[in-house]
Amino acid sequence: MGHFITILKYTKPYKKYALGHILANVFYALFSTLSFIALKPMLDVIFAKSVDGSGKEILTEIIKKPEYSGIKNLKDYGEDFLIYYMNAFTGGNKENALIFVITLIISMFILKNLAGYLANYFMVFLRNGVIRDIRNQVYKKTVELPLSFFSEQRKGDIIARVTGDVNDLQYSFLPVLELIIREPLTIIFTIIAMLAISPQLTLFVFIFIPIMSFIISRIGKSLKRKSGRVQKEQGLFLSTLEETLTGLRIIKGFNAEGIFNKRFKESTERFYNFSNKLLNRQNLASPASEILGIFMISGILWYGGRLILTGDPSSSLDGSTFLVYLGLSYNILTPAKAITRGIYNVKKGAAAADRIQEIIDAPNPIKDKPNAKDKNGFENQIEFKNIAFKYQDEYVLKNFSLTITKGKTVALVGQSGSGKSTIANLITRFYHVNKGEILIDGININNITTSSLRKQLGIVTQDAILFNASIANNIKLGKPNATDSEIIEALKIANAWEFVKALPEGINTNIGDAGGKLSGGQKQRLSIARAVLKSPPIMVLDEATSALDTESERIVQVALENMMKNRTSIVIAHRLSTIQNADIIVVLNKGEIVEQGKHEALIKKAGVYKKLVDMQSFE
């Protein structure tokens, strides 16, 4: 129920549609009951035995307009009121009265279905609006969450939550919104009418209600658990699909198609089995309520028939009234079945809601403090003070202290796992330090808004991350209002204009999924152009040339040198030949600084750096 209340909160922006839906459902429930009550005068017309002086059958005549005398006499007042106006319109003629009553019944059903259509009309906007807002909220939170959250999650599972689980809400939780007003009111109005007709018979009906509720609750008890297994397995095979599409080249190159086929088939087989169990349990809802309903109707037939046959003086039942009562009893079954399905759907949707709320409610440690300030521009220096950081249990950085003066280039080198890339993750606030602090112009970056901090930073990573869009749209990511001339200038600085201008549509050429239409060197130069166009005062280059061949590396290195002019740069390098001109080279080993200085000085020192250079020279 807690999740159901949470989902209802998303309906607030759609109050007018919710109000229209509620009002339409009130009238639907009312006309649904009245359409059965209107059968009573028709049956009276057909079965009435009143005759006039000539022996012709006529309606029971009420000449004086009835007066309301209290709720106790409401039933008699309603019948007399209807008969009075039937007499007025038909002159007591039974054939005319029959046409009148049939017209009345048709009108009730038309009004009932018109109200039902209006309720569904308003629900379309309400339901689709809520689903859109939930999807947007999940996506927004997904973008906001830190990288650490996704290191524990499968991408396919996240996709499953945004698509499959939200769809489950659409077809499980949200249809219940339609039932909250319509079905309960239909039952309430119908029971009121049944009580007015025969309190004894209605009290007898109430015996079946707790029995029905108990059986239905027993059947639906395990639906949430079964649904959770289905949704989890869906996330697993979507993850396999996502990994397959990402690594298709490796899969084919290693003849591993069979391995991935087997993995995917095993997942879909489990999904098949879990889905069968879930749907078969869910399919019990309709026949169970139908069978229980026919037992209820049978009980009414037996008990009501006895009241009529025995002529019980405390009962006002006659043949036509009893038939109307049976119709009203059946009128309870349809909304009762709908409520039963709704209960099943809520149990099924609860698992989807759990998975969605897990993302929405996930804590975000990389939040701006209430008093965080915007940082506009970079003036003096970046300072790392006694930094310690761990991703899990073991520290990857320990007692790391470094000062980078504005305009200087600092290179971080060391073996894999020495903590180089972690520095890039920390200064960009992808992660928070565990100990120590990072200062920019003397201000702790935790006291700066994340947005303004990242405006000061340009990032070029080892993997050139591009999107399925035009070259221009990829490069404008950091400056959406850039002109074509600014884009071309950035491409020239990045040594990319030569190949871009040769493309069929120039900067408007679509580069395919992840830039698949371009070579590795071309993609990396576009990444550099993107950073150049943003024009930040601080550049962070995380092994930007390590994945390139020698020729591409030479071209990209020239582009990087062009970009770093008059900027403060933190260069994380694997290939030491690319950082010989750095102002300071910092050598890391197991998360600690072991050497620092210029290239020539470190070579003369003949320490760790010299060994790294010699190893690469030997290679």
N, C-alpha and C positions, 0 to 999 in steps of 0.2 A: 504493500500500500504506500510505503514511503516513496518508492520510485514513481508510482502513479501520481502522487501529489507533485513531485518534481516536474513530471511531464506537463501537468496541468498549468504550472507556472509559465510555460512557454505560450499559453493561450492569451496572456494579458494584452499583447498588442492587437489582438483580433476580437476585442470586446464586442464590437457592433455585430460581427458575424456570430459570435457566441450567443448574444442576446436574441438575434433573429432566429438562430437554431433552436434555442430554448422555447421561445414563443410558438414557433411552428410546431414543435413537438408536443407542447401542451394542447394545441388545437387538434393535432393528430390523435392523441390519446383520447380526447373528449369525443371527437367525431367517430372514432373507432368503436367506442362504447355505445354512442347514440345510434349508430347504424344497426346494431343488434337490437337495441330497445325498440327501434322503429318497426321491428318485425311484429311486435305485440299487437298493435292496432290492425295490421294486415291480417294476422291470424284471427283476430276477433271478427273482422269483416267476413272472412271466409267461413268461420265456424259458428257465427252468431245465429240464434234461433228466434230473435224478436220478430214479431209479425204485426202488421197493421190490421185494420178492420176487414180488409179484403183478403187477408191471408198472405200478403206479400211480405217477404223478409225485409226488415229495415234495421238501421243502426239503433243502438241504445240511445235514446234521446235525452240530451241535457240542454234545456232551454236557457237556464240562467247561467251567466258566466261565473265559474267557480271562484271562490276567494281563498287566498292563502291563509292557513290557520296554524302554521307552525311546522317545524321540521318533522314531527311525529306523523303528520298527515301528508307529507310531501309526495309519497307514492300515489295516493288517491287524488291529490290535487293535480299531479301531472297527467294522470289518465283522464280525469274529468276535463282538464284544460284542452287536451288533444281531441277528445270526443266532441267537445263544444265547438271547436273550430272546424272539425270535419263536418259536423252537421251544418254549420254556417256555409261552408263552401259547396257541399254536395246535396243539400236539401234532404239528407237522410237516405239518399239512394245508394245501395250497396255497390253497384258497378262504378258509380262516380267516386265513391269512397275508396274502392280498390285502386283506381287510377291515382287518386290523391296520395294514398299511402305508398304506392310504388314510386311515385315522383319524389316523395319525401325520402324514401330509402336511397334512391339514386342520388339525390342531392347530398345526403350524408356521406355516401361513398366517394362522390366527386370531391367534396370538401376535405374528406379524410386524405385522399390521395394528393390533392393540391397542397395540403399542409405537409404531407410527407415529402413531396418534391421540393418545397421551399426549405424544409429542414435539411435535405441533402444538398441543396444549392448552397446554403450558407456553410455547411460542413466542408464542402470542397475547398473553399477559401481558408477555412480554419485549419483543416487537416494539412493541406499542402503548405500553408504558411508555417505551421509548427514544425513540419519535417524539414523545410528549408532552413529554418532558424537553428534547429538542432544540428543539421549538417554543417552549417556555417560555424556554429559554436565549437563543434568537434574539430573542424579544420583549423580554426583560429587557435584553439588550445594546442593542437598538434604543432603548429608553427612556432608557438610561444615556448613550448617545453624545451628544456635544455637537452643537449646531445646525450647526456648521461642516461636520460629516460629511454632513448631509442637503442642504446647499447644492450638493453635487456629485452627488447621487443623485436619481433619479426615484422618486416615491412608489410608482408602479405596480411598479417593479422590486423595491422592498423587499417589497411585498405578494407578488410572484411568488416571492421567496425563501422567505418564511414559509409559503406554501401549496404552490405547484407544486414547488419544489426539495425541500422536506421530503417531499412525496409521492413524488418520484422516489427519494429515499433509502429510503422504505418499500418500494418495489417493485423496487429495484435492489440497494442495499447490504445491507439487512437480511435479505432472503431467503437471502443467502449464509451468514448465521449458521446457517441450517438445514443448509447443505451442508458446513460445516466438519467435522462429526463423521460424519453419516449416510453421505454418499456416499463419502468416502475409506475409511471403515471397511468399507463394503460391498465396495468394490473390493479392499481388503487381505484380508478374510476369504475372498473369492471366489478371489483369486490363490493364497492358501495352500492352499485346497482343490484348485485346478487343479494346483499344484505337487505335491501329494500324489498326485494321479491320474496325471499325466504331466509330469515335468520337461522332457522334450524338447519336447513340444508347447507348453508354457507359455513356454519360451525363444523359440520361434518367434513366439508372440504378441507378445512384447516388441519385436520389430522394428517393429511397427506404431505403437507408442506415440509415439516421437519424431516420426514422420511426421505423425501426427494432430495433435500439439501444434504443430508448425511451421505447418501449414495453418490451424489455428484462430487462432493468434496473428496471422497475416498478414491474415486476414479482419477481426479485431477491432481492428486497429491504430489506425484513424481514428475509432473510435466516440466517444472522449472529445471530440475536436474537433467532430464533428458534433453531439453532444449539447449542447455548450456553446453552439453557434449557436442551437439550438432554444430553450434556456432563456433566452438573452439576448433573442431575438425575442419570447418570451412576456412577458417583463418590459416590452418596448416597447409591445405592444398593450394590456397592462393599464394602463400609464401613460396611453395615449391615452384609454382608457375612464374612468380616474379624472379626468383633466382635463376630459373631456366632461361628466361628471356634475357636477363642481364649477362649470364655466362654461357650463352649458346656457342660461342666460338670455342671455348675451352671444352665444353661437353662434346662437341663434334670432333675436336682435335684429339681427344683422348678416347674416342669411341665409347663414350659413357652414356649414350642415349638409352641403352637398356637399363642402366642403374637408375636413371631419373624416371624412366617410364615405370619401373617397378615401384619406386618411392611414391609416385603420383597415384598409381593404381591402388596401392595399399591404403593411401589416405582416402581416396574416393570410395573404396570398398567399406571402410569404417564409416564414412559419411552416409553411405547407402544404408547400412545396417542401423545406425543411430536414427536416421530419418524415418525409416520404416517403423521402428518402435515408437517414435514420437507421434507420427501421424496416425498410426493405428490406435494409440491411446486417445488421441484427440478425436478420432472418428467415432469413438464410443459416446461422445457427448450427445449427438442428435438422436441415435436410436435409444439411448438410456432415458433421455427426457421424454421421447415419444411413448415408450413402453410404460413409464411411470404415469404419463398423462392419460393413457387409455385405461389404466387401472383406476385413476381418479374419476374419469368419465363413467366407467362401469359402476363404481361405488355410488356416484350421483344417480345413475339410472335405477340402481337397486333401491337406494334410500328414498329418492324422490318418488319413484313408482309406488313404494309402499305408502307414502303419505297421501298420494292421490287415491290409491285403491282402498285404503282403510278409511278414507274420508276424515282424517284427523282434523277436529274442529279448530285446533290451534294453528293449522296451516292454511294459508290463503292460496295454495297452488291449485290451478286448474290445468287443462291440457295445453292451451296456448301459452300460458305463463311458464309452464314447465319446459316447453320447447325453446322459449326465449332464454330460459335459465341455462339450458344445455348449450345454446349458442354462446352465451356469455362465458360459460365454463371453458369452452373450446377457445374463446378469445384470450383466455389467460395462458393457454399452452404456447402460442406463438411467441409472445414476449418472454415467457419463462424459458423457452428453448434458446432465445436470443441471449438472455442473461447468462444461461449455462455456458453457451459458446463464449460469451464475454469473459466469464470467470476462467475458462480454459485459456483464452487468449492472453489474459493478464498474467497467468502463471507462466505461459510460454514467453511472453514479452518481457517478463521480469529478468530473465537471463540476458536478453539483449540490452535491457536498461542497465544492468550491472556492468556490462562490458563498456557501454558508452560512458557511464558515469565514472568508470575507472580512469578514463582519459580526462574528462571534464574536471574531476575532483583531484587529479594528480597534483601533488605539491610542486611548485616551481621555485626552486631556490634562487634562480637568477632573476629576481624581481627587483625593480627599482625601489629604493627606500622612499618613504613619504617625503623626506626633505632633500632628495637627490636633486642636483643642479645640472643644468645644461652646460656642456663644455664646448665653447666656440673657439677653435683655433688651438695651435700648439706653440708654446713660447720658449721653453727652456730645456727640459730633460725628462726622460723616463727613468724611473728608479725601481728596481726589484730589491726589496729589503727582507733578507732572511726567509725566502720562500720555501715552503715545504708543501708537497702535494702528492696524493695517492688516488688512483682510480678505484682500487678495491682495498686490499689489505696492506700491500707493500708500497712504501713511498718510492715514487719515480723521480722526485726532486727533493733534495735535502740541503738546507742552509745555502740556498742560491741567492746571491747578492750581486747586482750589476747596475751600473749607471750608464745610460746612453744619452749623450748630449745631442741637442738639435743639430741636424745637418750631417751627422755621422752615420757611417755604415758599420754595423756590428754583425759579424758572422758567428753562428753557433755550429760547431762541428763535433763529431763523436760517433762512436759505433751505434748501431741500431739498438734502441731501448735505453739510450743514455739520457733521454728527457728533452731532446731538442724540440720536437713538434709540440710537446706539452707547453712550452713557453708561448707558442703561438696561440694555443687554446686558452691560456690564462689571460693574456693581455687583451684578447678579444671578448673576454668574459663568456666563453662557451662553458667554462667551468669556474668555480670559485676556489681560491687557494684555501688550503687547510690551516696553514700557519703563515705569518708574515703579511706583507702588503705590497701592492703595486701602486706606484704613485706616478701621475702625469702632472708636471708643473706643480709638484708638491701636494696634489689632491689624490686621495685614495680613489681608485677607479670604482670602488663599491659605492662611493658617494656621488658618482656621476651617472646621469641617466644612460641606460644602455644604448639608446638610439644616438645620442650626441657623441658617446664614446666611439661607436663604430663609424660615425661620420668622419672621424679623424684617421681612420684606418683603411688602407687598401690591401686586399688579400689576393695572393696568387698561390694556388696550391699545386701539389704534384700532379693530381688528377685534374685536368681541365674540365670543370663542370659547366657544361653548356646546356641550353634548353631547346626544345623542338620549336624554333621560331626563326625569324630572320636574323641576319648578322646585326643589323641595326638594333633590333629589340634586345638581343643578348648584351650588346655593349652598353645600351642605355639603362641597364639595371640600376646603376648607382646614380644616374642623372636622367630621369625620365623625360625632361623637357629639352634635352640636347638637340641641337640642330644637326643637319646632315654634314655641314662643314666641320663642326666640332668632332663628329664621329670620324670623319675622314682624317682629320689631324691626329686624333688618337691612334688610328690605324697606322699612320705613317710613323709615329714615334715607336710603335710596337713592331715595326718591320712587317706589317701585315697588308698594307695597301696594295702592294704589287700583285698578290694573288687574289685579293678581294675584287679589284677592279676588272680582273679577267673573267670573273664569274658572270653567268648570263644576266642576272639582275643586280649585280653589284652588291651594295650593302643591304638590299632588300631580298637577297637570296636566302631561302630557307635551308638550314644546315642539317635538318633531320634530327631524329631522336638522339640526344646526347652528343650532337655534332657529328653523327656517324658518316656524313658525306665528306668530312675533312680528314687530313692526316693529323698525326699527333702533334707535330710542330706547328701546324696551322691553328689547331685548337688552342694550343698554349699561347700563341701570339694574340689570339682573340681575347683570351683571359687577361693578358697583360694590357691590351687596349681598353678593356672594361675598367681595369684599375686606373689606367691613365686618365680616362674620361672623368672618372669620379674625382680625380685630382686631390687626394688626401695628403696631409703633411707627413703621415707615417705610413711606410710600406712594410708589410709582413710577407716575405717570400718563403714559402715552406717547400723546399726541395723542388723548385719550379722547373729545373732542367733534368732531373734525375731519370725521367722516363723517356728521354729523347735520344735519338742517334746523334753521332758526332756532328754531322752537318747541320741538323735542326738545332742542336744545342748551341752551335756557334752563332746562328742567326738569332735565336731567342736570347742568348747572352747579350748581344749587342742591344736588343730591344730592352732588356732589363737595365742595362747601364744607362740607356737614354732615359728610362723612366725614373731611375734613382737620383738623377741630377737634382741637386738642391732640395733633396728630401732626406728625412731620417728613415733609415732602413734597418730592419732586422731580417737577416738572411740565414735561413736554415739550410745548410748545404750538405750534400752527400759527395758530390764531385768537388774536390778541393781546388781544382784548377780554376773554378769559377769565382773564388772568393779571395784570391791572392792580393787584390788591391783594397780589401776592406780596412777600415781604420782600426778596428779591433777584432781579433779572432779569439773566440772563447771556446776552449776545449772542455767538453763534458765527459765524464766517465761515471756510470752508475748514479746519475742524478746530481753529481757534484762537480764544481769547477775545479779542474786540475791544472790548467794552464790558461793564460791569456796574454795577448800582445799582438804585434804586427807579424806578418808572414816571415820576414827575414830573421827577426829576433827569435821566433819560435823554432825555426830551422836550426839556428845556431845552438839553441838550448838542447837540441837532440833528445827531446822527451817524447811524450805521447803523440804530439802533432807530427813530429818528424817521422815517427813510425807509420802513422796514417798516410802521409804523403808518399813514403817509400813503398808502401803496399800498393797504392794506386798507380804509382809509376811502374812498378813491376808488372801490374796487370796490363 
